[in-house]
Amino acid sequence: MRINKSKVAIIGSGLVGSSTAFSLITQGVCDEVLMVDINAEKASGEVRDLRNSIRFLGRNVRVKAGTYTDCADADIVVITAGAPPKTGQTRLDTLDISAKIAKSIVEPVMASGFDGIFIVVSNPVDMLAHLVYKLSGLPKNQVIGSGTSVDSARLQNFLADLVDVDPRSVYAYALGEHGDSLMVPWSMVTVAGKSFTDIIADNTELVGDVDLDEIVYKTTQEGWEIYNRKGTTYYGIASACVGIIKAVLYDENSIVPVSTLLEGEYDETGIFAGVPAVLNRSGVFDILEIHMTAEEEAKFRQSATVIREYTEKIQKYEN
């Protein structure tokens, strides 16, 4: 008799990778967490520290340090390694060096015999997810970028604060690029089934004048607001990543805005972009196409144009 065990490998033991590992073990999401880093001593140190928390948690998640070879039997490989932006740079400015890093990871992982699901967190995530898809040769459903998952969480927080409700009661998506060109389909934003535009109209004394464009801008800049105060972001994106992992391992059929390959959806083809997707044990099981207004569709196309332009810049790394 064979008892299957769930295993998640995290490539990159920096703050995002280690926070993802910590979130996995505190929630008891999987049976084993493997940490791999070009700096083997860093990975080993994180593993030692993480193991010392197991005694006080809900279950014994095995945490190990290893190499790319150890990814062979992983259900999920999470890529968090990348080039952080320097002062004055955007995520897009790190594209070339991050593409080189991604290539150096995917090739040995695939050589190990890995046939699971990649979750790409490294930035710029939409372009790198596309590169991982090309390099791995895996079906499109098995490559997922974290996309606009954390942007959507940030948007929900802003809206929840505005109308004083639990952010989990706000249903709102940020779509397109995980970056400055992301857009929000306001026509689809609801709170407990009531449209957000109606809530604004019915509660002017509570919310006052609401500038929707300003909220979108705040959503795009929230990562930088955190970056400028503490040097980087990691708790939010790690939690978003673990949410994606849970949806896959637990076969949830949850809808999460992630970066996935579009092949005609939203009238776009050949790019990875943040859209609502149904996630289960197969990875991206389906893409939810929401109906947007003509203005919203135009903004999504603008974001897709940015993604396509920068995706084409790293085609040289696909072979």
Disulfide bonds with the S-S distance in Angstrom:
none
